[in-house]
């Protein structure tokens, strides 16, 4: 579980480091956090991270991969799965309607994962829309997130998967 968490953090870093600099600028950091946690970090949080890692004082250009991975892995360990689902849902529900439409869902997915296949995004939406009203409520979304977390966390641990 710990290893897969670190791999997810590394993948978010690599996706955000488009120019393969080996470090994240403030904007890259925001993209990486958004793709990993589903919510954009506040300016205060970004400033705190930069200050805590002495980025300006050491003349570094940004946050390195190892520091980012450690920071995000710690954040993920401490994040409650319901809190994660809530943050992701709120970031997708930009108009604060209490639901996500198919189009909003696809746009949100593509903003984080631009090459995500449209058919797969639609399939995920349909799976999440449990009452088939063309909308995904927070409750529907929370169930989808729990499904992903369980399958992601336990996919390598076959005896846990077979017990479910």
Secondary structure, 3 states (H helix, E strand, C coil): CHHHHHHHHHHHHHHHCCCCCCEECHHHHHHHHHHHHCCCCCHHHHHHHHHHCCCCCCCCCCEEHHHHHHHHHHHHHHCCHHHHHHHHHHHHCCCCCCEEEHHHHHHHHHHHCCCCCHHHHHHHHHHHCCCCCCEEEHHHHHHHHHHHHHHHHHCCCHHHHHHC
